[in-house]
Amino acid sequence: MVMEIAAKFFLSISTAEAIVNAINNGMGIMTIIGLAGATYGWGAVAYPLIRGAVAKWGFKQAVNW
């Protein structure tokens, strides 16, 4: 799962692991986007994509996407 997230969002493995841990610990999606955005500055691009995926499929399905 970490590899898939890293590949989809062009993240390093360590950042992808941090995002997975944040999701598993129940952090909000904005916190997770902020974590990645602070590291890579892609929050402005990723936010609409993630928000759209969550709106379309719900949180758990979006995570699996």
N, C-alpha and C positions, 0 to 999 in steps of 0.2 A: 504494500500500500504506500509506503514512504517513497519508493522508487517511482510509482505512478504519479504521485503528487509532484514530485520533483520534476519529472518529465513534462507534465502538463503545464506547469507554471515556470519552467526553466530555473528552478531553485537549486541551491546546493543541498546535499543530503542533510546536513546539519539543520538548515532552516526548515526543510520539509519535516524532519523529525520533530522540531519545535512546534510546528503547526499541528502535527498529528497529536502530540502530547497535549497541546492546548485544547484541541477538540475533545480528546478523551477526558480531560479534566473539566469539561463543561464550560470553557470560556466562550464568550459571545463571539459571533462572527466578526464584529468590528474590531475586537481585540486581536483576533487572529490576523485580519487584514492589516491592522496597524503594525503587528509584529513583523510581518513580511515586508510591508511598505517601508518601515524604518530601516530595514536591512537593504532592500533592493530598490525602493522608490517606485514600485509598480502598483501601489495601492489604488491610484487613480484609474488605472487600466483594469485591474482585477475586480474592483468593487462592483461595477455594473455586471460583470460576468458572473460573479459569485451570487450577487443579489438575484439576478435573473434565474440562475440555476436553483436557488433556494425557493424562489417564488413558484417556479415551474414544478419542481419535484419534491419539495420539502427538504428539511435540513439533512436527514440521514441519507436520502437518495443523492443529494448534491455532494455530500462528502464522498460517496461511493463513485460518483461520476468522475 
